[in-house]
């Protein structure tokens, strides 16, 4: 194996004490498996651990291989065996249901657009893994996330990955600074193509395994049926245009999200309609042209600051990202009460896709400053 220590060092680890123990969170995918291989190559005493968050046994996902399926646990175990280190499984299905699944259902019932991956990282995933790492005497927890940690005077600074197409810093803004102090991201300076190439070079059993594209606990992608089965259906009502004219009935507000185009009544002339607003009190889903989705101001609360405390100087100049795949937009962020419990964001340029329930993450260049949850826009 060729030396890859620069990428490991970029994630926060150096060639450090010989044989130092590192716990690697293993999803069964190629990214976390390659992170483990890099650390083995760098001379660490690696221990693998998989969080079992939901049970996909008995479904198509258990055959094809999705996050949290039996196949994925087997893939993680096989990788650990191939690389010669122990592997453990921690069952946190009950905590995941309470912190992530129930929140997902409640948000859809309320007409908002949830982001379960952010909630999982914030409320569940990192805490148990760091505690496990401490319990087995590890110096760090490593994950296969595409993100970087850089040293700062107030603790590690969460930054974007080198590969912008795979960057996952947006999903990690809620992980607290004291937790990040015990974490490393070995893939932060690598591209996805490099990771695939390394996985093949290391002959990892899952080197060519496809990436999962669905929400881990909804492997068939049918979130409407999932929400309905758990009592999260919103009220039935009408799809209306901006003037209030009824276009068609619908079977529940939970079936729609802001910006959605599919499943809406057809309109003549080739124009497209998009969901503009969802009113769960009346059951009305308001639709209109794409330009009506444009917003330049939004409110954000339930804030997290990567330095631990809210900024002292307001307004804050930064770039704001409102979806994983969206470009960050330059903006002014201000706290009306001065303490930063909730903030008003004024974007330099109007943007489409501002949806209550989604995360808004604040960046200073590549560095994550903080973020929160959109309440209105």
N, C-alpha and C positions, 0 to 999 in steps of 0.2 A: 504494500500500500504506500502511495506517495504521501509526503507530508502535507497536512492541511492545517497546520497550527495557526496560520494567520486568521482563518475564518473562525476558528474556535476562540482565539484571543479576542476577536471583534465582538463575540457574544458575551464576553465578560470573564472568560477563563483563560489562563495562560498555562504554561507547562508545569506549574505549581507543584505542591509537594508530591513526590513520587507515590503513585498508588492512591491518591486522594479519591474518596468516593463521591460519585455523582449519581443522582437518581434521574432517569430519563422517563418522562411521560410518553407512553407509547399508545397511539390510537390504532395501530395496525396498518397505517398508511406508510407511503414511501418517505415522507418528510421526517417524521419522528424516528423512523428506522435509520435513516441516513445520519440524523443528528447523533444517534447512539453510536453508529459506526465511527464517526469523526472523533467522538470522545474516547472510544476504545483505542483508536489509532494514536491519539494524543497521550495515552498511557494512564488513563483514569480507571479506577475500579467502578465499573458501571453496574447499576441495578435498574432493571426495567420495571415499570408499574403501569397498569392500565386501569382507568376508572370505568367501571361499568355503570352507565348512567341510565340506560333504558334497555328493556328486554325485547329484542326483535326476533327471538326464536319462534319458529312456527310461521314465519312470514316469508315473502319472496326475498326480503332483505337478508335473511339468514343464509340464503343460497348465493346470492350475487355478491355479498360483501358490502356492507355499509357501516358507517360509524356506529359502534356499540352492538353490532351483531355478533353472534358466536364466531362467524368467519373472521371478523376483525380481531377478536381476542386470540384466535388461533394463529393469525398472521403475526401478531405481536410476539406471541410465545415462540413461534418458529424462528423469527428474526433473532430473538434473544438467544435461542439455542445455537443458531448458526454463528453468532458472534461470541458465544461462550460466557454469558452472564446470566444471573438469575432473573426471573420475571414473576411479578405478583399481580393479582387482580384485587382491587378494592371496590366493593359494592356500595354505591351511593345512589341507588335508584330512588329511594324514598326522598332523600334530600333534593335530588334533581327534579322530581315531580313537584315538590313544594315550591322550589325557588325558580324554576324555569318553565315547566309545562303549565302549571296553574296560572302563572303570570301571562303566558302566551294566550291561553284561553280567555282570561279576564280582559286582556287588552283588545282582542278581537270582539268580544262581547260589547266593549265600550266604544267601538268604532275607531280604535287607534291601530297603528301599524307597529307591531312589536318587533324587537330584534333579539331573538333568543340567544344568539352566539355571544353578544356583548353581555347579556345577563348571566350567562353561564360562566364566563371568565371572571366577571365581577363578583358574583355571589357564591360560586360553588367550586369551580375547577381548581384554582390555584391554592386555595386554603388547605384542603385535605392533602394535596400533593406536597406542599411545603412542610406540613406537619409530618408526613410520612418520611420525607427526606431527613428532617431533623432526628426522627426516631431511630433511623438506621445509621446515623452518624455521617450523613453526606454533607459536603461543603456547599453544594448547589443543587437546585432542581433545574434540569434542562428540558426544553420542549422544542417541537419542530415548527414553531411559529416563525413566520417571516417578519422579523422586527429586529431592532438593535437596541442595545443599552450602552449609553456612554456615561462616563463618570461626571459627576457634577458636585458642586459644593454642598448641595442639600440632598445628596443621594443620587442614585442612578437616574439617568434621563432616558425616558422611552422615546425612541426615534424610529423613523420609517426604515424599512428594509432597503437594501440596494436595488432589489428587483421590485420596481414600483407596481408591476402588474400583479405581483403576489403579496404585496405589502399587507400585513394584518394588524398594524398598529391601531387602526380604527377600532378593532374589536377589543383592544387591550387597555383602553384609556381608564377603565374603572378599576384596574388592578392597583392596589395601593402601593405607595413608595416603599413601605416597610416589607411588603411581600416581594417586590421587584428586587430588593437588595439581596435576596436569596435565589435569584433566577438567572439563567443564562439562555441565550437564543443562538445556538451554533450556526444556524442557517442565515443569519442576518446579512452577511456579506456575500451570499451566493445567489445565483439565479436558479430558477426552477430547472432549466436545462442542465446546469452544472450538478444539481442535486440528483437528477435522473442518471447522469453519467457516472457520478460517484456510486450510486446504488448498484449500477450494473458492474462497475469495477470491483465493488465489494461482494458481488454475487449474492445480493440480498434476495430472499425468496419472493419479496413483493416489489422488486425493482420496477416492474412494468404495470403495477396495479393502477387502474384509473383513479383519479381524484373523485371523491364523493361530491355531488352537486346539490343534494337535497338537504333539508333540515334533518339532523340526525335522528330525531324521534318521529319523523314523518317520512319514511323511506320511499313511499309511493308518491309523494308530492301533493297529495290531496288534503290540503290543510282545512278545507271547508268541512269535509266529512269528519276529520279528526276533532275539530272544534265542536261540531254538532254532537258527536258521540260522548263528549265530556260536558254537556250542558252549557256550552258557550254560545249558542245561537243567538244572534241579535234579532230584533223584531222584523217581521215581514212588513212590506210597505210598497212604495212606488219609486221608480226611477223617474226623475223630473228634470227638465232643463232649467236654465238660469232664470227664466221667467216664471217658473212654477208649474208649467204645463206638464201633465202626466204623459210619459212616453211608454211605460210598461210596468207591470207589477214585478216584484222580486220576492225571493223566499227567505230573505234575512240579511240584515246589514253586515253580518260577519263575513259574507261572501265577497265583500268589496274592500279595497284599500285605495287610499289617495293616489291618483295618477294611473290607476288601472284603466286599460282600454278593452281588454278581452271581455266578452260576455255582455256587452252593452248593446242597446238597440241600434240597428243600422240607420244611417242617415243618408239622404240623397246628395248627389253632387260630389261624392268622394270625400267629404269632410269626415273627420274622425272625432269621436267624443271620448272624453276622459272623465274619471271620477274626480270631482272638485271638492265635495264636502259630504260627510256622512252624519246624519242627525239620528242618533239612536232613540231620542225621545219620541219622534214622529215616525220613524222608519223610512224617512226620505233619503234617497241617494241622489245628490245633485250632480249633473254631468254637464260638460261644455267643451269648448275648444281648448287645445293644449295651451295656448297663450294665457288662458284664464288661470292656469296653475302657477304662473310666475309670481314669485314673492321676493321682496327685498328686506322684509323685517320679520323676525320670529322671536318667540319667547322660549327660554330654555331654563329648566330647573332640575332639582335632584343632582346637583353638580358634584364633580370630582376634580380635584386639582392634583397633578402629578407631584408637585412639591409638597403636598400635604395641606397647605394653607392657601386661601384665596389670594389673588394678587392684591397688593397694597395700593397700587395706582390705577385709577379708572379714568377714562375708558381704556380698554385693552385692545391693542392693535394686533391682529393675527389673521390667519386664514381658517375658514370654517368648512368642514367636510360633513355632509348630511347623509351620505350613503357610502357603502363600501366602495363602489365603483365610480363614485362621483369625484370630480376634480374639486379641490379645496378652493373656496372663493374668498378673496380678501374682504375683511370686514372690521367693523368696530363693535366691541362687546362692552356693554355698560351694565352696571349694577345699580338700579334705582335706589335701593336701600343702602348701598355702599359696602355691604358685607359680602356680597357674592352668593347669597342663598338662591337667588334666581337672577337671570340676566336677560337683557334685551340685545338682540343681535341685529345689526344693520349691515347688510351686504352691499359691497360696492356696486355689484351688478346683480340684477334680479336673476333668480335661479328657479328651475322647475324641480319639484319633487319634495318640497318641504311638507313633511307628514307628521302630525302628532303621534308620539310613541316611538319615533325613530331617534337614534343617537345623533347629536351634533358634537363633533370633536374639534378642538381648537389647536392649531399648529403655529409654531414659530419656526419657519423654515421646515426642517425635517423633524423637529422636536415636538412631541405632544405636550401641550401646556395643561390641558384638562378637557372637560366636556360634560355633557349632561343630556337631558331628554327633552325633546321638543314638545311643548304643550300647545302652542298655537302658532300660526303663521299665515 
